[in-house]
């Protein structure tokens, strides 16, 4: 007997959950962009390379005799590191028994939410690890002193670029004393606490940053790149729910061989700093 017209099937709910996941993930990325002040978001092909650069200055001797030719000084931007964009794939299964016990919507929603949190955590961790390779340095006896030193270093590094606001990532334990004694408002997005600190610096807490360290750069030095999932050759073979950004794709499918219901996610947003010499790694020393 054919299914009656207008009957809702489990696939209808799965589609709605897929759309909800995409909206939550993309919304989180957009909020992170807003917090970081990122203006450049690039959808690239899978296998594209990300190149980071460092600046070097060759300064000629300025002691030139009267009438002699003034030697040339040279400022050049040289390639530092190259990274390849690649898709990251995630899969999670919910058992028939879990669906029976908790209900289809709740069981699948819980699995999707757990995956969403973990993927966001991986993006935060990778970004912090990338910033840890910065070549600038700052130091001080307190977090405030280190942030102030990093702020000053960045003003010099980007003096002629008008490179936007200063962004600082710090360990939550290092900012706790500052939060306790300051009248500031915090907000949370993409798993990080965000607030405006002294010198109008935008600060975010991230447990991936080692205690006693901070990472600082300017907003225009941060880029978001990703291989797009929407359209192209992928859509000919796979049916992922995504949006116009192509930041993430998700699909759900029943695995009858194991009586599981699976969530499969494809994504690869990568946050990186274009100039590693424009990233300052600060060290908080003991009093």
Protein Blocks (a to p, Z undefined) as FASTA:
>chain_A
ZZdehiacfklmmmmmmmmmmmmmmmmmmmmmmmnopabdcdddehiacddddddddddd
fbdcehiacdddddddddfbdcddddddddddddfklmmmnopklmmmmmmmmmmmmmmm
mmmmmmmmmmmmpcbdcddfbfklmmmmmmmmmmmmmmmnonojadddddfklmmmmmmm
pccddddeehiacdddehhiacdddfklcghiacdddfklpccddddfeghjllmmpccd
ddfkomaccdddddfklopacddddddddcddfblklpccdddddZZ
